[in-house]
Amino acid sequence: MRVLKTNCLIILLLTSRLLFAQDSHYWTSQYGPGGYFIPGAVVANNGDSGVLFYNPALLVYSKLNLLSASATIYNIDRIRIREGAGPGFDLKSSTGGSVPLQAAGNFKLPFTKDFIIAYGIIQPGSFNFATSQRRDERFNVLNDSYSPGPEFFVGQLLRENNSGELHAMASAGFRLFGNVTAGITLEGIRKRQTSNLEYYGRALVNPAGGSHIDLVGNDVSYYATYTNYSLMSRIGLAWEKGPDHVGITVSFPSIRIGGTGTLLVDNVVNNLDFSNTGHFFSLLGNTRQENLRSTWKSPLSIAAGYTHDFLRWQLYGAAEYFAKIDPYNILRPRNEFFLRPDTGNSNIITPDLLQFTDARRAVFNMALGASYKLSEKCRLYGSLRTDRTWWYKRSNNEGFVSNSSFWDIYHLQAGVNLRRSKFNLRTGLYASFGRTDKYPQDVNLGNPNEENFLLGETGNANARYFSLGLMVSYIHNF
């Protein structure tokens, strides 16, 4: 039983310090409630866009049958975590490419006056993060009582994360009475994520100490991947009178439909004297579990927007509140043996040690935007919106956390809409900025030793995020 407790202590210390990366934001999509591509932030007024999904009540004001296609032609995402793996060991990630985002359409039901059906497939965007760091140097790592002088040390960190969503939706909008319209949206969501973490810390024992031990090491590898399917619904109301437009939407928590995932884990501790008592400890933990039940949640949210029309200007504001989500397991391992040699009870602790978890604090985002009518065929757009992170630090450190992007983001957009009799063509640029000085380090290659399991004494680092992209939206009128 004492060995089991020691095993638990080591694994808990490792899992509480080695985390994962995932974007932790709700308004990352350039076609969400704060984007200039949809005037009125798709809550209060749709303008001439035809991209009307966020508030289905606005469908009533679309007089034409429409087909639209929107895409990010090219984007660049850069993340830099200064001293993310210790002094002199920055973590950097840079990705780029084109991203298809939206294909949608709507039509009016025959023999009805104000009943519009819309449909679409939307890819809100993906988060791709890959970084690595390594230290290969000779310095004092191990206890001088058995390994005097500096040792050859190699520490190597690899972190990767890829996550994305695909939404298929159907909406209906209709007039309730007078100037008040309503709508409902049903949205099927496919969520995919793959996270990979590998850390290897190893030190060669100096033979001058006369020890029979040659190598001290701590290796940690955790790979998680899953696909989840869920269903979400949204209701909306809209009111307009003259130059004033108001909209309200309520998005309900997602309902799980299905999904599975896989875990592949390997932890090896070799001849580690973490208590400096002369007792060397070794441990092997290994498992592969597939067909695990996956669960991914989205919260209740309430959005409101207001738009006012001037002679040539249109000004709008929007805000959305997202409720908190209590801690839950995206993937929870089965009660199978992980630690070796088996103690007879080690399978009991496996789910707590290796679970893949999520939890979210409440978030409030705001957007401001404006458009200016140059002519009947040309309109300029611009907007600014917040995108606060929903991550919050939890006291329970068991398991592996599914996100570690801790910065708030601010999005800027500017572009132009060209209107013709049969189509609208909208194009523009967006830029996104984020930063935090409280990014928790997973390892610190600056001061690894046996007492900290060759991970180093970790603290907070300074992280910066930047994204730039070119977007195009085409709306065809029938």
C-alpha positions in Angstrom: 0.0 0.0 0.0 2.9 2.3 0.7 4.3 1.7 -2.8 0.8 2.6 -4.2 0.7 5.8 -2.3 4.2 6.8 -3.6 3.2 6.0 -7.1 0.1 8.2 -6.7 2.2 11.0 -5.4 4.6 11.0 -8.4 1.9 10.7 -11.0 -0.2 13.5 -9.4 2.8 15.8 -9.4 3.5 15.1 -13.0 0.0 15.5 -14.2 -0.6 18.7 -12.2 2.4 20.4 -14.0 2.2 19.1 -17.5 -0.9 20.4 -19.3 -2.3 20.8 -22.8 -3.1 23.6 -25.2 -6.4 24.4 -26.7 -8.0 27.7 -27.7 -10.3 28.8 -24.8 -12.5 31.4 -26.5 -16.0 31.7 -27.8 -15.7 34.6 -30.2 -12.7 33.4 -32.2 -14.8 32.9 -35.4 -14.7 35.8 -37.8 -18.4 35.1 -38.6 -19.6 35.2 -35.0 -21.6 37.9 -33.2 -18.9 40.5 -33.5 -17.7 40.3 -37.0 -18.0 43.1 -39.6 -19.1 40.5 -42.2 -22.5 40.6 -40.6 -23.8 44.1 -39.8 -25.5 44.5 -36.5 -23.4 41.7 -35.2 -26.0 39.2 -36.5 -28.1 39.9 -33.4 -30.0 43.1 -34.3 -29.8 43.8 -38.1 -28.5 41.8 -41.1 -28.0 44.8 -43.5 -27.2 43.5 -47.0 -25.1 40.5 -46.0 -27.3 37.5 -46.3 -25.3 35.7 -43.6 -28.1 35.6 -41.0 -27.6 32.6 -38.9 -26.8 33.9 -35.4 -30.2 35.4 -34.9 -32.7 33.4 -37.0 -35.4 36.1 -36.4 -33.6 38.2 -39.0 -34.4 35.8 -41.7 -37.8 37.5 -42.2 -36.0 40.6 -43.5 -34.3 38.7 -46.2 -36.5 39.3 -49.3 -34.4 37.3 -51.7 -33.4 33.7 -52.0 -29.7 33.6 -51.2 -26.7 31.4 -51.5 -23.5 32.5 -49.8 -19.9 31.2 -49.5 -17.4 32.7 -47.1 -13.7 31.8 -46.5 -10.5 33.0 -44.9 -8.3 33.1 -48.0 -5.1 33.1 -46.0 -4.3 33.6 -42.3 -1.2 33.6 -40.1 -1.3 32.6 -36.4 1.7 33.1 -34.2 2.2 32.3 -30.5 5.3 33.2 -28.5 5.7 32.2 -24.8 8.8 33.9 -23.6 10.8 31.7 -21.2 7.9 29.2 -21.6 10.3 26.3 -20.7 12.7 28.4 -18.5 15.2 31.2 -18.9 16.5 31.3 -22.4 14.0 28.6 -23.6 11.1 30.3 -25.4 8.2 28.4 -26.9 7.0 29.4 -30.3 4.3 28.2 -32.7 3.5 29.6 -36.2 0.9 28.3 -38.6 -0.7 29.6 -41.8 -3.0 28.5 -44.6 -6.5 28.9 -46.0 -9.6 28.0 -44.1 -13.0 27.4 -45.6 -15.6 28.8 -43.2 -19.2 29.0 -44.5 -21.6 27.8 -47.2 -25.2 28.8 -46.6 -28.5 29.6 -48.3 -32.1 30.4 -47.6 -35.5 30.2 -49.3 -39.1 31.3 -48.7 -41.7 28.6 -48.3 -44.4 28.7 -51.0 -47.7 30.2 -50.2 -46.3 32.0 -47.1 -45.6 35.6 -46.6 -43.0 35.8 -43.8 -41.7 32.3 -43.2 -38.1 31.8 -44.3 -35.9 28.6 -44.1 -32.1 28.7 -44.0 -29.4 26.1 -44.0 -25.7 26.0 -43.9 -22.4 24.4 -43.1 -19.9 26.4 -41.1 -16.4 25.7 -40.0 -15.7 28.4 -37.3 -12.0 27.9 -37.5 -9.3 25.7 -36.0 -6.6 26.0 -33.4 -3.2 24.5 -34.3 -0.4 24.6 -31.8 3.0 22.9 -32.1 6.1 23.8 -30.2 9.3 22.1 -28.9 12.3 23.0 -26.7 15.5 21.2 -25.7 18.4 21.6 -23.3 21.6 19.5 -23.8 24.2 20.7 -21.3 26.5 19.7 -18.5 25.7 21.2 -15.0 24.9 20.0 -11.5 21.6 18.1 -11.6 21.9 15.1 -9.2 22.8 14.8 -5.6 26.6 15.1 -5.0 26.4 12.2 -2.4 26.4 9.7 -5.2 27.2 11.8 -8.3 29.6 14.6 -7.4 30.1 17.4 -9.9 28.2 18.4 -13.0 26.3 15.8 -15.0 25.4 15.5 -18.7 21.7 16.4 -18.8 19.2 16.3 -21.7 15.7 17.8 -21.3 13.3 17.8 -24.2 9.7 19.1 -24.4 7.2 18.6 -27.3 3.6 20.0 -27.2 1.1 19.7 -30.0 -2.6 20.4 -30.2 -5.1 20.4 -33.1 -8.7 21.2 -32.6 -11.6 22.2 -34.8 -15.4 22.2 -35.2 -17.8 21.7 -38.0 -21.4 23.0 -37.7 -24.4 22.0 -39.8 -27.5 24.0 -39.1 -31.1 24.7 -40.2 -33.0 27.8 -39.2 -36.5 29.1 -39.5 -37.7 32.7 -39.2 -41.2 34.1 -39.0 -43.2 37.2 -38.0 -44.9 37.0 -34.6 -46.8 40.3 -34.9 -46.3 43.8 -36.1 -42.6 44.6 -36.0 -41.6 41.6 -33.9 -40.1 38.5 -35.6 -38.8 35.3 -34.1 -36.7 32.3 -35.2 -35.2 29.0 -34.1 -32.0 27.3 -35.1 -31.0 23.7 -34.7 -27.3 23.1 -35.0 -25.3 19.8 -35.2 -21.7 20.1 -34.1 -18.8 17.8 -34.7 -15.8 18.5 -32.4 -12.4 17.0 -32.9 -9.3 17.4 -30.9 -5.9 15.7 -30.7 -3.4 16.7 -28.0 0.1 15.3 -27.6 2.6 16.0 -24.8 6.1 14.5 -24.5 8.8 15.4 -21.9 12.1 13.6 -21.4 14.5 14.5 -18.6 17.6 12.4 -18.3 21.0 12.8 -16.5 24.1 10.5 -16.6 25.5 9.7 -13.2 29.2 10.6 -12.7 31.2 7.5 -12.1 33.5 9.3 -9.7 30.9 8.8 -6.9 31.2 5.0 -7.1 27.5 4.5 -7.6 26.1 1.4 -9.3 23.5 3.7 -11.0 24.3 4.9 -14.5 21.2 6.9 -15.6 18.5 8.9 -13.8 15.4 9.9 -15.9 11.8 11.0 -15.9 9.8 10.4 -19.1 6.2 11.6 -19.6 4.1 11.0 -22.7 0.3 11.6 -22.9 -1.6 11.4 -26.1 -5.4 12.1 -26.3 -7.7 12.2 -29.3 -11.4 12.3 -29.6 -14.4 13.1 -31.8 -17.7 14.2 -30.3 -21.1 14.9 -31.8 -23.6 17.2 -30.2 -26.8 19.1 -30.9 -27.5 22.7 -29.9 -30.6 24.9 -30.3 -31.0 28.7 -30.4 -34.1 31.0 -30.3 -34.1 34.6 -31.3 -36.3 37.7 -31.3 -35.9 40.9 -33.4 -37.7 44.2 -33.4 -37.2 47.2 -35.7 -38.9 50.5 -36.1 -37.5 53.2 -38.4 -33.7 53.5 -37.9 -33.7 51.4 -34.7 -33.1 47.6 -34.6 -32.9 45.3 -31.6 -32.2 41.6 -31.3 -32.0 39.0 -28.6 -30.8 35.4 -28.8 -30.6 32.5 -26.3 -28.4 29.6 -27.1 -29.0 26.5 -25.0 -26.4 24.1 -23.7 -25.3 21.4 -26.1 -26.8 17.9 -25.9 -24.4 15.0 -26.5 -25.3 12.7 -29.4 -22.2 10.4 -29.4 -18.5 10.2 -29.7 -15.4 8.2 -28.8 -11.8 8.8 -28.0 -8.4 7.2 -27.4 -5.7 7.7 -24.8 -2.1 6.5 -25.1 0.1 7.1 -22.0 3.6 6.2 -21.0 5.4 7.4 -17.8 8.8 6.1 -16.8 10.7 7.1 -13.7 14.3 5.7 -13.5 16.4 5.7 -10.4 15.0 9.0 -9.0 15.9 9.9 -5.4 13.3 12.7 -5.1 13.5 12.8 -1.3 17.4 12.8 -1.0 17.3 9.9 1.3 19.5 7.5 -0.7 16.5 5.4 -1.7 16.2 5.3 -5.5 12.8 4.9 -7.0 11.7 3.5 -10.4 8.3 3.4 -11.9 6.6 2.3 -15.1 3.1 3.5 -16.1 1.7 2.5 -19.5 -1.7 2.1 -21.1 -3.6 2.4 -24.3 -7.4 2.7 -24.1 -9.6 3.2 -27.1 -13.4 3.5 -27.6 -13.7 5.7 -24.5 -16.9 7.7 -24.3 -16.2 11.4 -25.2 -18.2 14.3 -23.9 -17.8 17.9 -25.0 -20.0 20.8 -23.7 -21.0 24.2 -24.8 -22.7 26.5 -22.3 -25.9 28.5 -22.1 -25.4 32.0 -23.6 -27.5 35.1 -24.0 -26.8 37.8 -26.7 -28.3 41.2 -27.3 -27.6 43.7 -30.0 -28.7 47.2 -31.1 -28.2 48.9 -34.5 -29.1 52.5 -35.5 -29.2 53.7 -39.0 -28.1 57.2 -40.0 -28.2 58.8 -43.4 -25.0 57.1 -44.5 -23.7 55.5 -41.3 -24.9 52.4 -39.5 -23.6 51.9 -35.9 -24.1 48.7 -33.9 -23.2 47.1 -30.6 -23.5 43.6 -29.4 -22.8 41.6 -26.2 -23.0 38.0 -25.2 -22.9 36.3 -21.8 -21.7 32.7 -21.5 -22.5 30.8 -18.4 -19.9 28.7 -16.5 -19.4 25.0 -17.0 -18.5 23.0 -13.9 -15.5 20.5 -14.2 -16.3 17.4 -16.2 -14.4 14.7 -18.1 -14.0 14.9 -21.8 -12.4 11.4 -21.7 -12.4 9.3 -18.5 -10.2 6.2 -18.6 -11.5 2.8 -17.6 -10.4 1.0 -14.4 -7.6 -0.8 -16.1 -4.0 -1.3 -14.8 -1.7 1.6 -15.5 1.1 1.4 -13.0 3.6 -1.5 -13.2 4.2 -3.7 -11.4 0.6 -4.1 -10.5 -0.2 -3.7 -6.8 -3.6 -5.2 -7.0 -5.2 -1.8 -6.5 -3.4 0.5 -9.0 -6.3 0.2 -11.5 -8.5 2.0 -9.0 -6.6 5.3 -9.3 -6.2 5.2 -13.1 -9.3 7.2 -14.1 -8.4 10.1 -11.7 -4.8 10.2 -12.8 -5.3 10.1 -16.6 -8.7 11.7 -17.2 -8.9 14.5 -19.8 -10.9 17.3 -18.3 -12.6 20.6 -19.0 -14.1 23.5 -17.0 -15.1 27.0 -17.9 -15.7 30.2 -16.0 -18.5 32.7 -17.0 -17.5 35.1 -19.8 -18.9 38.4 -21.1 -17.9 39.6 -24.6 -18.7 42.9 -26.3 -18.5 44.2 -29.9 -18.7 47.6 -31.5 -18.9 48.3 -35.2 -19.8 50.7 -37.9 -20.5 50.8 -41.7 -20.4 53.7 -44.1 -22.3 53.9 -47.3 -20.0 55.3 -50.0 -22.6 54.7 -52.7 -25.6 52.5 -53.5 -23.1 49.8 -54.6 -20.3 50.2 -52.0 -20.2 50.1 -48.2 -17.3 50.2 -45.8 -17.2 48.1 -42.6 -15.1 48.1 -39.4 -15.5 46.4 -36.0 -13.7 45.8 -32.7 -14.6 43.0 -30.3 -13.3 41.3 -27.1 -12.8 37.6 -26.9 -12.1 36.7 -23.3 -10.7 33.4 -22.3 -13.0 31.1 -20.3 -10.1 29.3 -18.6 -9.9 29.5 -14.8 -7.5 27.8 -12.4 -9.0 24.9 -10.4 -7.8 23.6 -7.0 -8.2 20.0 -8.2 -5.1 19.2 -10.2 -5.9 15.5 -11.0 -5.8 14.5 -14.6 -4.8 16.4 -17.7 -6.5 19.7 -18.6 -7.7 20.1 -22.2 -6.7 23.8 -22.6 -3.9 26.1 -21.7 -4.4 29.2 -23.8 -4.8 31.8 -21.0 -4.9 35.1 -22.9 -7.8 37.4 -23.7 -8.0 38.3 -27.4 -9.0 41.6 -29.1 -10.2 41.3 -32.8 -10.1 44.1 -35.4 -11.8 43.9 -38.8 -12.1 46.3 -41.7 -13.4 45.7 -45.2 -15.7 46.7 -48.1 -18.9 45.3 -49.5 -19.6 45.6 -53.3 -23.3 45.3 -54.2 -24.6 44.3 -57.6 -28.1 43.2 -58.8 -27.3 39.5 -58.5 -24.6 39.4 -55.8 -22.7 41.0 -52.9 -19.0 40.6 -52.7 -17.4 41.4 -49.3 -13.7 41.3 -48.6 -11.4 42.6 -45.8 -8.7 42.1 -43.3 -8.7 41.0 -39.7 -6.1 41.2 -37.0 -6.2 39.6 -33.5 -4.0 40.3 -30.5 -3.7 38.6 -27.1 -1.3 38.6 -24.2 -0.8 37.4 -20.6 2.0 37.5 -18.1 0.5 34.5 -16.2 1.1 31.7 -18.6 2.0 28.7 -16.4 5.1 26.8 -17.3 4.9 23.1 -17.8 8.6 22.6 -17.2 11.6 24.8 -16.3 14.7 23.6 -18.1 16.7 26.2 -16.1 16.8 24.3 -12.8 15.9 20.6 -13.1 16.9 18.4 -10.2 15.7 15.3 -8.4 13.6 17.1 -5.9 11.4 18.5 -8.7 11.5 15.2 -10.7 13.8 16.8 -13.4 11.0 19.2 -14.3 12.4 22.3 -12.8 10.7 24.8 -10.5 7.9 26.2 -12.6 6.2 29.6 -12.5 4.5 32.0 -14.9 5.7 33.1 -18.3 4.9 35.9 -20.7 2.8 34.8 -23.7 1.8 36.7 -26.9 -0.7 35.8 -29.6 -1.1 37.4 -33.0 -3.2 36.5 -36.0 -3.7 38.2 -39.4 -6.0 37.1 -42.2 -7.7 38.0 -45.5 -11.4 37.1 -45.8 -13.9 36.9 -48.7 -17.7 36.4 -48.6 -19.8 36.0 -51.8 -23.6 36.2 -51.6 -25.7 35.3 -54.7 -29.2 36.6 -55.1 -31.8 34.6 -57.1 
